[in-house]
Amino acid sequence: MFSYRKILRQALDMTWRYKFLWFFGLFATLLGAGGEYQILNHIFENNGETTISGIGRYGTMFSPDSWANIGTYFAVDTTSAIISLLMLLLTIALTIFVLILAVSSQAAIVDQTEKILGKKTKNIGLSPGTVTGQKHFWPVLGINILIKIVIAVIFFLIALPILLSPLGQWLPIFIYVILFIIFIPIIIGLSLITKYAIAFIVIKKNKFYEAIENAWVLFRDNWVVSLEMALILVVINVLTGLVITIAAFAVAAPFIIFAFLLSNFAVFWLIAFLGLASLIAAIIWFGSMLTTFQISAWTTLYISLVKRQGKSKIARLKEKAKKRK
């Protein structure tokens, strides 16, 4: 029988029992792949103006003016120029490496969740998950890029009335608010469709466009279930975030308090550093587990919906009410 409680329990059990998934969760967190709270946070922090300024900022990196003085820089201080170029190349290489790990990890958690639920023990582990994640890297990356571009365009369109109007006029602000209210459900829906599309790619081996089409159909037929699940996970995210914050500071606080009680300056900074390091480690650890749990929960829901086992809480309450009558 379908129930959110069962899905969440299975996801929690997988997260705690198969700790190798935390490695994938660590890198998948960088994509914002797991948290529904991150979707809402992105909506309320972003707007068309920041999107435009971001495009402008990245655009200047490739403008002729940015590269005009490179020859002069090499001629005046060749050593520093070479070091700067090497640092730039190293940063680019590291960014690409982390991106590959992040995207592959997202696909790996989906794959391993399906394998664990299906009790396919031979294909469960860090190595099989990594191989599968790398195998589906390009389509999963494409899905992530597509959703971010679409959301950025939506925010740009929402903010356009304000950006093209003189300051102080109430009509553009009114239009902005109306468009914002209209597009919030669309953005949330697109984010949920993305989760299903990735599952179709990894589990069903769908092609890129086929996965998007199937994900849309699955969401369309189960949009109430999807939104209910998203709401539940938002609540879990918020509560878990509070717990993580309290626990992290509880870990770091003894170090910081002890550091203040010391008179030795060097020892003070050493202990303060250890406290800060403990705080960061705790946040990373909990964040990795939370992302693993989120992706596992969505994958478990996806499998239930594909098997046509999903029924919304609202629909179940209506059925119970009819039976009572």
NORGI-V144498 format. One record per helix or strand of 2 or more residues. SS is the DSSP state (alpha for helix, beta for strand). FROM is the first residue (numbers start at 1). TO is the last residue. If there is no record, write none. Layout:
<<SS;FROM;TO> <SS;FROM;TO>>
//
This chain:
<<alpha;4;17> <alpha;21;31> <alpha;36;45> <alpha;48;61> <alpha;64;67> <alpha;70;76> <alpha;78;117> <alpha;121;123> <alpha;126;135> <alpha;137;163> <alpha;170;203> <alpha;208;221> <alpha;223;261> <alpha;265;306> <alpha;313;324>>
//
